[in-house]
Amino acid sequence: MSSMYVRIKRENCTFFFSTDPTENILEIKKQLSTYDLTPEKPESIRLVHQDDVLEDDKTIGDYKIENDGVVYLLFNKDDEWEDVEDQKTAIDAVMKADEE
């Protein structure tokens, strides 16, 4: 399988992440947890694609995420997961402000 890019979005930040369709979601979360803007523990990260919460033991290919596909990044704060719709709204607001 060949390398691909996935856009991982959160509020006003987009990670352009190089991955492989056979890489499992937990490995991606581990890599994301090394960035300053993310929690240090992979279990505090949730990835969502087309309203599906991506399970750790599955791969990018299992979810049929295409090259340059968008995945949303959510955090567990105070034992509660952020809402993906809130993230989408925040991203839309940032994009709209950038256009003005």
All heavy atoms as an XYZ file, in Angstrom:
823
protein
N       0.838     -1.187      0.000
C       0.000      0.000      0.000
C       0.883      1.252      0.000
O       1.955      1.254      0.557
C      -0.913      0.021      1.222
C      -2.022     -0.977      1.200
S      -3.422     -0.212      0.409
C      -4.461     -1.595      0.234
N       0.373      2.309     -0.590
C       1.154      3.532     -0.682
C       0.762      4.515      0.416
O      -0.304      4.427      1.005
C       0.958      4.166     -2.046
O      -0.398      4.494     -2.232
N       1.657      5.476      0.632
C       1.427      6.506      1.629
C       0.309      7.444      1.164
O       0.071      7.614     -0.021
C       2.722      7.293      1.837
O       2.549      8.239      2.839
N      -0.364      8.045      2.133
C      -1.450      8.970      1.838
C      -1.468     10.057      2.905
O      -0.813      9.923      3.939
C      -2.784      8.222      1.796
C      -3.159      7.543      3.103
S      -4.650      6.553      3.031
C      -5.908      7.802      3.086
N      -2.222     11.120      2.626
C      -2.391     12.186      3.601
C      -3.830     12.212      4.091
O      -4.760     12.002      3.332
C      -2.057     13.550      2.989
C      -0.577     13.755      2.836
C       0.063     13.447      1.647
C       0.186     14.237      3.900
C       1.423     13.614      1.498
C       1.555     14.410      3.763
C       2.164     14.102      2.565
O       3.511     14.262      2.437
N      -3.956     12.474      5.394
C      -5.258     12.657      6.015
C      -5.204     14.000      6.733
O      -4.215     14.314      7.403
C      -5.562     11.519      7.014
C      -6.856     11.767      7.758
C      -5.600     10.183      6.307
N      -6.241     14.808      6.562
C      -6.339     16.077      7.290
C      -7.066     15.818      8.597
O      -8.213     15.393      8.601
C      -7.081     17.125      6.466
C      -6.274     17.612      5.280
C      -7.017     18.651      4.480
N      -8.097     17.983      3.753
C      -9.216     18.574      3.374
N      -9.438     19.837      3.646
N     -10.130     17.908      2.712
N      -6.380     16.054      9.698
C      -6.968     15.872     11.024
C      -7.248     17.265     11.563
O      -6.327     18.044     11.812
C      -6.045     15.051     11.936
C      -5.812     13.672     11.298
C      -6.645     14.929     13.330
C      -4.874     12.771     12.054
N      -8.546     17.579     11.746
C      -8.967     18.944     12.073
C      -9.452     19.061     13.515
O     -10.135     18.181     14.033
C     -10.095     19.396     11.145
C      -9.650     19.569      9.715
C     -10.766     20.180      8.905
C     -10.224     20.694      7.606
N     -11.017     21.766      7.069
N      -9.092     20.222     14.071
C      -9.561     20.587     15.407
C      -9.560     22.099     15.506
O      -8.530     22.734     15.343
C      -8.646     19.997     16.465
C      -9.037     20.464     17.844
C      -8.212     19.817     18.921
N      -8.567     20.422     20.179
C      -9.707     20.227     20.820
N     -10.605     19.417     20.324
N      -9.973     20.838     21.949
N     -10.711     22.682     15.734
C     -10.882     24.130     15.882
C     -10.100     24.865     14.794
O     -10.370     24.703     13.626
C     -10.506     24.560     17.294
C     -11.461     23.997     18.326
C     -11.067     24.285     19.744
O      -9.962     24.814     19.989
O     -11.864     23.965     20.640
N      -9.097     25.667     15.173
C      -8.363     26.443     14.176
C      -7.053     25.781     13.752
O      -6.137     26.429     13.294
C      -8.098     27.865     14.694
C      -7.216     27.862     15.918
O      -7.007     26.837     16.536
N      -6.702     29.024     16.266
N      -6.981     24.484     13.898
C      -5.755     23.744     13.614
C      -6.058     22.556     12.693
O      -7.039     21.840     12.899
C      -5.169     23.253     14.931
S      -3.615     22.399     14.758
N      -5.203     22.370     11.696
C      -5.312     21.199     10.828
C      -3.951     20.535     10.751
O      -2.956     21.170     10.409
C      -5.764     21.585      9.407
O      -7.041     22.219      9.484
C      -5.879     20.353      8.515
N      -3.910     19.252     11.094
C      -2.694     18.459     10.945
C      -2.774     17.746      9.597
O      -3.760     17.076      9.312
C      -2.585     17.392     12.044
C      -2.505     17.944     13.434
C      -3.640     18.038     14.218
C      -1.295     18.356     13.967
C      -3.579     18.529     15.513
C      -1.219     18.850     15.261
C      -2.361     18.941     16.032
N      -1.752     17.905      8.770
C      -1.654     17.142      7.528
C      -0.801     15.936      7.864
O       0.408     16.043      8.035
C      -1.049     17.995      6.416
C      -1.961     19.100      5.991
C      -1.909     20.345      6.606
C      -2.899     18.885      4.993
C      -2.767     21.360      6.234
C      -3.769     19.900      4.611
C      -3.695     21.137      5.235
N      -1.460     14.800      7.983
C      -0.854     13.613      8.563
C      -0.561     12.587      7.480
O      -1.467     12.136      6.780
C      -1.846     13.043      9.588
C      -1.228     12.188     10.627
C      -0.577     12.760     11.709
C      -1.281     10.816     10.525
C       0.001     11.963     12.677
C      -0.712     10.020     11.475
C      -0.065     10.594     12.563
N       0.702     12.224      7.344
C       1.098     11.192      6.389
C       0.920      9.833      7.050
O       1.416      9.602      8.162
C       2.555     11.397      5.974
O       2.950     10.389      5.093
N       0.207      8.957      6.384
C      -0.079      7.645      6.953
C      -0.178      6.614      5.836
O       0.055      6.909      4.676
C      -1.370      7.678      7.802
O      -1.516      6.436      8.482
C      -2.596      7.973      6.968
N      -0.523      5.428      6.201
C      -0.690      4.323      5.274
C      -2.071      3.717      5.552
O      -2.482      3.634      6.714
C       0.417      3.294      5.538
C       0.408      2.174      4.548
O      -0.445      1.274      4.696
O       1.223      2.198      3.620
N      -2.797      3.292      4.528
C      -4.139      2.735      4.760
C      -4.160      1.527      5.711
O      -5.199      1.223      6.286
C      -4.611      2.332      3.367
C      -3.809      3.152      2.431
C      -2.486      3.379      3.101
N      -3.007      0.867      5.894
C      -2.957     -0.311      6.772
C      -2.595      0.043      8.216
O      -2.592     -0.832      9.079
C      -1.941     -1.339      6.240
O      -0.640     -0.738      6.215
C      -2.321     -1.818      4.849
N      -2.309      1.322      8.480
C      -1.941      1.732      9.830
C      -3.186      1.775     10.711
O      -4.218      2.319     10.317
C      -1.277      3.109      9.781
C      -0.668      3.519     11.082
C       0.249      4.727     10.932
O       0.153      5.447      9.927
O       1.047      4.926     11.843
N      -3.061      1.203     11.920
C      -4.256      1.192     12.767
C      -4.426      2.525     13.497
O      -3.494      3.309     13.644
C      -4.297     -0.024     13.698
C      -3.317      0.034     14.844
O      -3.033      1.081     15.399
N      -2.798     -1.121     15.211
N      -5.635      2.767     13.921
C      -6.029      4.046     14.515
C      -5.243      4.325     15.798
O      -4.837      5.464     16.041
C      -7.557      4.079     14.773
C      -8.346      3.850     13.474
C      -7.980      5.360     15.469
C      -8.029      4.805     12.342
N      -4.973      3.304     16.600
C      -4.215      3.512     17.834
C      -2.826      4.058     17.529
O      -2.345      4.956     18.232
C      -4.116      2.220     18.647
C      -3.357      2.342     19.969
C      -3.988      3.402     20.866
C      -3.280      0.998     20.669
N      -2.173      3.579     16.496
C      -0.849      4.085     16.121
C      -0.919      5.560     15.725
O      -0.033      6.342     16.072
C      -0.242      3.251     14.994
C       0.188      1.866     15.433
C       1.149      1.883     16.620
O       2.133      2.650     16.586
O       0.910      1.135     17.585
N      -1.953      5.929     15.030
C      -2.131      7.338     14.651
C      -2.343      8.192     15.905
O      -1.758      9.262     16.051
C      -3.292      7.488     13.655
C      -2.910      6.808     12.337
C      -3.663      8.955     13.445
C      -4.025      6.676     11.360
N      -3.162      7.705     16.832
C      -3.393      8.436     18.079
C      -2.091      8.587     18.869
O      -1.836      9.642     19.463
C      -4.423      7.710     18.938
C      -5.838      7.813     18.436
C      -6.684      6.963     19.353
C      -8.125      7.227     19.306
N      -8.849      6.403     20.292
N      -1.275      7.543     18.890
C       0.013      7.617     19.595
C       0.894      8.694     18.976
O       1.557      9.452     19.693
C       0.725      6.266     19.564
C       0.124      5.238     20.495
C       0.860      3.925     20.383
C       0.254      2.866     21.277
N       0.926      1.552     21.113
N       0.910      8.756     17.658
C       1.705      9.790     16.984
C       1.148     11.179     17.281
O       1.900     12.116     17.543
C       1.744      9.529     15.486
C       2.547      8.286     15.131
C       2.493      7.996     13.652
O       2.709      8.870     12.831
N       2.179      6.746     13.311
N      -0.172     11.330     17.250
C      -0.788     12.619     17.551
C      -0.493     13.060     18.987
O      -0.339     14.256     19.250
C      -2.302     12.556     17.345
C      -2.791     12.584     15.910
C      -4.267     12.227     15.845
C      -2.538     13.946     15.284
N      -0.414     12.120     19.911
C      -0.202     12.459     21.318
C       1.192     13.038     21.576
O       1.440     13.565     22.658
C      -0.470     11.250     22.214
O       0.527     10.266     22.026
N       2.076     12.983     20.596
C       3.404     13.581     20.760
C       3.409     15.075     20.443
O       4.373     15.765     20.749
C       4.457     12.872     19.871
O       4.141     13.086     18.495
C       4.520     11.381     20.172
N       2.352     15.596     19.835
C       2.267     17.021     19.513
C       1.890     17.826     20.752
O       1.124     17.370     21.594
C       1.236     17.284     18.409
C       1.562     16.652     17.080
C       0.613     15.918     16.395
C       2.825     16.783     16.508
C       0.895     15.346     15.162
C       3.119     16.205     15.284
C       2.154     15.491     14.614
O       2.439     14.923     13.409
N       2.381     19.049     20.816
C       2.113     19.916     21.969
C       0.641     20.240     22.159
O       0.191     20.468     23.262
C       2.885     21.228     21.836
C       4.379     21.034     22.054
O       4.779     20.039     22.681
O       5.149     21.887     21.580
N      -0.124     20.289     21.088
C      -1.524     20.705     21.164
C      -2.495     19.580     21.520
O      -3.706     19.801     21.564
C      -1.961     21.318     19.828
C      -1.186     22.552     19.393
C      -1.591     22.974     17.987
C      -1.399     23.694     20.365
N      -1.983     18.383     21.729
C      -2.857     17.237     21.989
C      -2.548     16.624     23.352
O      -1.450     16.783     23.883
C      -2.702     16.159     20.898
O      -1.361     15.684     20.902
C      -3.056     16.694     19.524
N      -3.499     15.880     23.922
C      -3.238     15.178     25.184
C      -2.105     14.164     25.016
O      -1.899     13.623     23.934
C      -4.553     14.457     25.482
C      -5.584     15.162     24.688
C      -4.874     15.678     23.465
N      -1.376     13.929     26.101
C      -0.251     12.999     26.046
C      -0.683     11.535     25.974
O       0.094     10.683     25.578
C       0.650     13.202     27.265
C       1.354     14.538     27.262
C       2.239     14.722     28.469
O       2.495     13.747     29.196
O       2.682     15.866     28.679
N      -1.898     11.248     26.366
C      -2.380      9.866     26.380
C      -3.275      9.612     25.174
O      -4.266     10.308     24.973
C      -3.163      9.592     27.661
C      -2.334      9.715     28.909
C      -3.184      9.450     30.125
C      -2.367      9.581     31.386
N      -3.169      9.366     32.582
N      -2.946      8.593     24.376
C      -3.784      8.275     23.216
C      -5.237      7.979     23.579
O      -6.144      8.262     22.797
C      -3.114      7.043     22.611
C      -1.717      7.083     23.097
C      -1.763      7.747     24.442
N      -5.474      7.466     24.779
C      -6.850      7.149     25.174
C      -7.674      8.411     25.449
O      -8.894      8.332     25.602
C      -6.890      6.198     26.383
C      -6.177      6.685     27.608
C      -4.698      6.291     27.688
O      -4.130      5.814     26.700
O      -4.127      6.477     28.761
N      -7.028      9.573     25.491
C      -7.740     10.848     25.647
C      -8.028     11.515     24.308
O      -8.471     12.662     24.261
C      -6.914     11.801     26.512
O      -6.789     11.287     27.813
N      -7.752     10.780     23.217
C      -7.976     11.286     21.864
C      -9.037     10.431     21.187
O      -9.010      9.208     21.269
C      -6.667     11.227     21.039
C      -5.618     12.166     21.642
C      -6.927     11.561     19.576
C      -4.256     12.047     20.993
N      -9.955     11.103     20.513
C     -10.965     10.395     19.717
C     -10.908     10.966     18.306
O     -10.836     12.178     18.122
C     -12.353     10.605     20.318
C     -13.461      9.935     19.519
C     -14.798     10.080     20.202
N     -14.909      9.037     21.211
C     -15.919      8.913     22.059
N     -16.902      9.775     22.047
N     -15.958      7.928     22.923
N     -10.929     10.080     17.327
C     -10.953     10.481     15.928
C     -12.298     10.100     15.334
O     -12.804      9.000     15.582
C      -9.816      9.802     15.156
C      -8.399     10.146     15.646
C      -7.364      9.324     14.898
C      -8.120     11.625     15.488
N     -12.883     11.025     14.555
C     -14.205     10.812     13.975
C     -14.140     11.106     12.483
O     -13.590     12.121     12.066
C     -15.258     11.738     14.646
C     -16.622     11.568     14.004
C     -15.328     11.466     16.143
N     -14.712     10.191     11.700
C     -14.804     10.372     10.253
C     -16.227     10.065      9.824
O     -16.750      8.987     10.106
C     -13.830      9.427      9.545
C     -13.929      9.455      8.052
N     -13.561     10.545      7.305
C     -14.367      8.524      7.171
C     -13.757     10.276      6.026
N     -14.258      9.065      5.924
N     -16.866     11.025      9.185
C     -18.244     10.874      8.715
C     -19.152     10.312      9.807
O     -19.882      9.343      9.618
C     -18.293     10.001      7.469
C     -17.594     10.622      6.293
C     -17.668      9.777      5.040
O     -18.011      8.601      5.082
N     -17.322     10.377      3.925
N     -19.067     10.906     10.979
C     -19.886     10.555     12.149
C     -19.577      9.187     12.748
O     -20.292      8.726     13.628
C     -21.384     10.682     11.839
C     -21.760     12.112     11.476
O     -21.163     13.054     12.050
O     -22.636     12.296     10.617
N     -18.527      8.519     12.272
C     -18.088      7.252     12.868
C     -16.905      7.511     13.796
O     -15.908      8.116     13.388
C     -17.630      6.252     11.796
C     -18.770      5.696     10.980
O     -19.874      5.529     11.533
O     -18.555      5.414      9.790
N     -17.008      7.052     15.050
C     -15.863      7.095     15.952
C     -14.927      5.975     15.512
O     -15.334      4.814     15.404
C     -16.304      6.900     17.418
C     -15.096      6.790     18.323
C     -17.223      8.027     17.849
N     -13.667      6.338     15.217
C     -12.715      5.352     14.712
C     -12.176      4.500     15.857
O     -11.658      5.022     16.841
C     -11.570      6.063     13.977
C     -12.001      7.043     12.883
C     -10.776      7.577     12.146
C     -12.977      6.419     11.905
N     -12.312      3.192     15.715
C     -11.889      2.257     16.751
C     -10.399      1.970     16.631
O      -9.859      1.831     15.527
C     -12.686      0.957     16.628
C     -14.171      1.161     16.861
C     -14.969     -0.113     16.657
O     -14.426     -1.211     16.887
O     -16.137     -0.003     16.258
N      -9.740      1.859     17.796
C      -8.286      1.712     17.852
C      -7.734      0.549     17.041
O      -6.657      0.652     16.459
C      -7.818      1.558     19.298
C      -7.945      2.846     20.093
O      -8.187      3.905     19.488
O      -7.791      2.790     21.332
N      -8.444     -0.566     17.012
C      -7.897     -1.766     16.366
C      -8.185     -1.829     14.862
O      -7.713     -2.732     14.183
C      -8.417     -3.031     17.050
C      -9.935     -3.146     17.007
O     -10.614     -2.117     16.844
O     -10.430     -4.275     17.141
N      -8.900     -0.851     14.336
C      -9.187     -0.822     12.897
C      -8.174      0.072     12.190
O      -7.425      0.809     12.820
C     -10.609     -0.349     12.645
C     -11.628     -1.326     13.225
C     -12.921     -1.235     12.524
C     -13.829     -2.339     13.071
N     -15.148     -2.233     12.530
N      -8.188      0.036     10.856
C      -7.233      0.810     10.074
C      -7.945      1.917      9.295
O      -9.169      1.907      9.151
C      -6.490     -0.083      9.066
O      -7.428     -0.543      8.085
C      -5.812     -1.269      9.751
N      -7.134      2.820      8.771
C      -7.652      3.872      7.892
C      -8.404      3.231      6.723
O      -9.476      3.670      6.328
C      -6.490      4.744      7.375
C      -5.884      5.565      8.516
C      -6.909      5.632      6.228
C      -6.722      6.714      8.979
N      -7.832      2.165      6.185
C      -8.450      1.455      5.062
C      -9.785      0.828      5.422
O     -10.698      0.775      4.590
N      -9.911      0.340      6.659
C     -11.187     -0.255      7.095
C     -12.334      0.751      6.986
O     -13.476      0.374      6.729
C     -11.103     -0.741      8.547
C     -10.217     -1.965      8.718
O     -10.014     -2.708      7.729
O      -9.711     -2.173      9.844
N     -12.025      2.028      7.209
C     -13.041      3.073      7.155
C     -13.148      3.714      5.780
O     -13.917      4.655      5.593
C     -12.757      4.141      8.220
C     -12.990      3.621      9.617
C     -11.928      3.228     10.427
C     -14.275      3.502     10.120
C     -12.135      2.745     11.707
C     -14.505      3.023     11.393
C     -13.421      2.640     12.178
O     -13.648      2.144     13.437
N     -12.347      3.213      4.837
C     -12.365      3.719      3.455
C     -12.120      5.235      3.390
O     -12.722      5.946      2.584
C     -13.655      3.336      2.747
C     -13.813      1.824      2.611
C     -15.066      1.443      1.897
C     -15.270     -0.019      1.680
N     -14.739     -0.990      2.545
N     -11.225      5.687      4.271
C     -10.825      7.088      4.249
C      -9.870      7.268      3.077
O      -8.887      6.549      2.953
C     -10.160      7.502      5.575
C     -11.158      7.313      6.727
C      -9.652      8.933      5.504
C     -10.569      7.484      8.100
N     -10.184      8.213      2.223
C      -9.396      8.423      1.016
C      -8.267      9.417      1.264
O      -8.262     10.133      2.263
C     -10.297      8.928     -0.107
C     -11.350      7.909     -0.510
C     -12.227      8.406     -1.644
O     -11.918      9.456     -2.238
O     -13.227      7.732     -1.929
N      -7.319      9.455      0.310
C      -6.248     10.433      0.364
C      -6.839     11.836      0.486
O      -7.806     12.165     -0.195
C      -5.388     10.320     -0.900
C      -4.149     11.176     -0.826
O      -3.449     11.182      0.181
N      -3.874     11.892     -1.889
N      -6.298     12.652      1.381
C      -6.751     14.004      1.674
C      -8.130     14.022      2.339
O      -8.822     15.041      2.321
C      -6.744     14.881      0.407
C      -6.674     16.357      0.735
O      -6.064     16.727      1.755
O      -7.270     17.151     -0.017
N      -8.526     12.906      2.934
C      -9.784     12.839      3.665
C      -9.699     13.636      4.963
O      -8.610     13.944      5.459
N     -10.855     13.973      5.518
C     -10.923     14.769      6.750
C     -11.366     13.889      7.914
O     -12.352     13.162      7.820
C     -11.896     15.957      6.594
C     -12.060     16.705      7.917
C     -11.415     16.894      5.502
N     -10.607     13.992      9.000
C     -10.931     13.315     10.251
C     -10.950     14.390     11.336
O     -10.100     15.287     11.338
C      -9.879     12.233     10.579
C     -10.114     11.624     11.945
C      -9.871     11.150      9.505
N     -11.919     14.330     12.229
C     -12.021     15.312     13.307
C     -11.372     14.770     14.572
O     -11.513     13.591     14.906
C     -13.483     15.681     13.575
C     -14.070     16.437     12.414
C     -14.780     15.775     11.423
C     -13.869     17.804     12.285
C     -15.293     16.466     10.335
C     -14.377     18.495     11.201
C     -15.074     17.823     10.230
O     -15.577     18.507      9.152
N     -10.680     15.657     15.260
C      -9.944     15.324     16.472
C     -10.702     15.851     17.681
O     -10.976     17.049     17.783
C      -8.553     15.968     16.389
C      -7.643     15.916     17.599
C      -7.307     14.463     17.952
C      -6.358     16.692     17.316
N     -11.048     14.950     18.591
C     -11.777     15.313     19.816
C     -10.957     14.891     21.025
O     -10.211     13.914     20.968
C     -13.133     14.616     19.868
C     -14.045     14.784     18.664
C     -15.299     13.956     18.847
C     -14.389     16.239     18.453
N     -11.137     15.611     22.125
C     -10.433     15.289     23.365
C     -11.431     14.891     24.443
O     -12.575     15.325     24.433
C      -9.636     16.491     23.876
C      -8.555     16.962     22.948
C      -8.148     18.279     22.985
C      -7.934     16.114     22.044
C      -7.137     18.741     22.150
C      -6.935     16.561     21.205
C      -6.528     17.884     21.262
N     -10.938     14.110     25.390
C     -11.705     13.777     26.574
C     -11.298     14.769     27.651
O     -10.158     14.770     28.100
C     -11.413     12.344     27.018
C     -12.316     11.885     28.126
O     -12.760     12.673     28.951
N     -12.582     10.612     28.162
N     -12.241     15.622     28.043
C     -11.976     16.625     29.072
C     -12.914     16.379     30.242
O     -14.117     16.269     30.057
C     -12.199     18.030     28.519
C     -11.185     18.421     27.466
C     -11.416     19.848     27.041
C     -10.378     20.277     26.040
N     -10.572     21.659     25.607
N     -12.336     16.293     31.421
C     -13.132     16.078     32.640
C     -14.026     14.855     32.507
O     -15.211     14.889     32.850
C     -13.959     17.324     32.976
C     -13.089     18.555     33.193
O     -11.995     18.406     33.775
O     -13.494     19.645     32.746
N     -13.474     13.773     31.954
C     -14.190     12.495     31.769
C     -15.392     12.605     30.846
O     -16.340     11.826     30.946
C     -14.617     11.898     33.112
C     -13.424     11.433     33.927
O     -12.423     11.006     33.311
O     -13.477     11.492     35.160
N     -15.376     13.590     29.957
C     -16.461     13.753     28.994
C     -15.863     14.069     27.623
O     -14.972     14.899     27.492
C     -17.364     14.908     29.445
C     -18.731     14.841     28.848
C     -19.655     15.839     29.516
O     -19.835     15.768     30.744
O     -20.177     16.689     28.785
N     -16.378     13.382     26.600
C     -15.894     13.610     25.242
C     -16.495     14.866     24.652
O     -17.672     15.147     24.844
C     -16.234     12.418     24.335
C     -15.397     11.229     24.630
C     -15.772     10.113     25.312
C     -14.032     11.041     24.272
N     -14.719      9.242     25.402
C     -13.633      9.784     24.762
C     -13.092     11.810     23.580
C     -12.352      9.276     24.591
C     -11.814     11.307     23.400
C     -11.452     10.059     23.908
N     -15.673     15.614     23.932
C     -16.167     16.766     23.191
C     -17.120     16.281     22.108
O     -17.030     15.152     21.647
C     -15.007     17.517     22.536
C     -14.047     18.106     23.533
C     -12.833     18.686     22.863
O     -12.321     18.101     21.891
O     -12.371     19.736     23.334
N     -18.000     17.166     21.683
C     -18.985     16.838     20.653
C     -18.416     17.186     19.280
O     -17.904     18.286     19.080
C     -20.267     17.629     20.912
C     -21.380     17.217     19.981
O     -21.280     17.516     18.774
O     -22.346     16.600     20.455
N     -18.521     16.259     18.342
C     -17.977     16.487     17.000
C     -18.684     17.644     16.306
O     -18.060     18.412     15.568
C     -18.004     15.202     16.141
C     -19.413     14.812     15.746
C     -17.143     15.359     14.902
N     -19.965     17.832     16.544
C     -20.691     18.940     15.917
C     -20.164     20.284     16.403
O     -20.099     21.242     15.634
C     -22.204     18.814     16.147
C     -22.827     17.632     15.432
C     -22.561     17.609     13.923
O     -22.614     18.677     13.271
O     -22.286     16.520     13.397
N     -19.780     20.360     17.689
C     -19.182     21.591     18.211
C     -17.872     21.890     17.491
O     -17.568     23.038     17.174
C     -18.934     21.488     19.722
C     -20.217     21.457     20.526
O     -21.288     21.835     19.994
O     -20.153     21.047     21.696
N     -17.083     20.853     17.230
C     -15.807     21.037     16.522
C     -16.050     21.503     15.092
O     -15.371     22.399     14.602
C     -14.989     19.741     16.524
C     -14.350     19.437     17.837
C     -13.397     20.520     18.276
O     -12.554     20.977     17.508
N     -13.529     20.952     19.510
N     -17.013     20.895     14.422
C     -17.319     21.298     13.047
C     -17.766     22.757     13.010
O     -17.366     23.515     12.136
C     -18.407     20.395     12.455
C     -17.930     18.989     12.159
C     -19.068     18.137     11.621
C     -18.652     16.714     11.361
N     -19.759     15.874     10.888
N     -18.588     23.168     13.979
C     -19.055     24.552     14.051
C     -17.886     25.499     14.298
O     -17.791     26.556     13.670
C     -20.110     24.706     15.165
O     -21.207     23.826     14.868
C     -20.615     26.129     15.280
N     -16.979     25.131     15.192
C     -15.810     25.959     15.478
C     -14.921     26.099     14.248
O     -14.427     27.189     13.939
C     -15.017     25.373     16.643
N     -14.727     25.020     13.523
C     -13.912     25.042     12.309
C     -14.562     25.929     11.259
O     -13.895     26.751     10.621
C     -13.686     23.611     11.786
C     -12.767     22.847     12.742
C     -13.098     23.621     10.371
C     -12.744     21.345     12.522
N     -15.872     25.794     11.080
C     -16.595     26.635     10.122
C     -16.477     28.111     10.485
O     -16.308     28.968      9.610
C     -18.073     26.232     10.043
C     -18.278     24.892      9.347
O     -17.343     24.429      8.654
O     -19.368     24.324      9.498
N     -16.567     28.441     11.768
C     -16.471     29.831     12.219
C     -15.086     30.403     11.918
O     -14.960     31.547     11.472
C     -16.781     29.935     13.708
N     -14.049     29.615     12.151
C     -12.689     30.058     11.867
C     -12.514     30.289     10.376
O     -11.946     31.299      9.948
C     -11.654     29.039     12.393
C     -10.262     29.342     11.855
C     -11.646     29.034     13.904
N     -13.012     29.370      9.557
C     -12.887     29.498      8.113
C     -13.640     30.741      7.607
O     -13.149     31.470      6.757
C     -13.386     28.243      7.417
C     -12.467     27.055      7.633
S     -13.080     25.525      6.910
C     -12.994     25.909      5.175
N     -14.824     31.001      8.166
C     -15.631     32.158      7.760
C     -14.911     33.453      8.157
O     -14.876     34.406      7.386
C     -17.008     32.082      8.428
C     -18.050     32.906      7.747
C     -19.400     32.678      8.388
C     -20.165     31.700      7.519
N     -21.546     31.521      7.953
N     -14.310     33.483      9.341
C     -13.578     34.667      9.790
C     -12.354     34.919      8.906
O     -12.018     36.066      8.620
C     -13.160     34.503     11.246
N     -11.697     33.864      8.470
C     -10.546     33.999      7.577
C     -10.921     34.577      6.227
O     -10.122     35.259      5.588
C      -9.850     32.643      7.370
C      -9.071     32.201      8.598
O      -8.844     33.033      9.510
O      -8.687     31.028      8.652
N     -12.144     34.320      5.784
C     -12.604     34.815      4.482
C     -12.925     36.304      4.512
O     -12.913     36.957      3.488
C     -13.852     34.033      4.026
C     -13.557     32.590      3.687
C     -14.815     31.786      3.419
O     -15.935     32.342      3.542
O     -14.694     30.599      3.089
N     -13.232     36.815      5.699
C     -13.633     38.230      5.820
C     -12.445     39.169      5.774
O     -11.358     38.951      5.916
C     -14.424     38.443      7.104
C     -15.726     37.694      7.080
C     -16.500     37.797      8.378
O     -15.982     38.333      9.372
O     -17.647     37.357      8.405
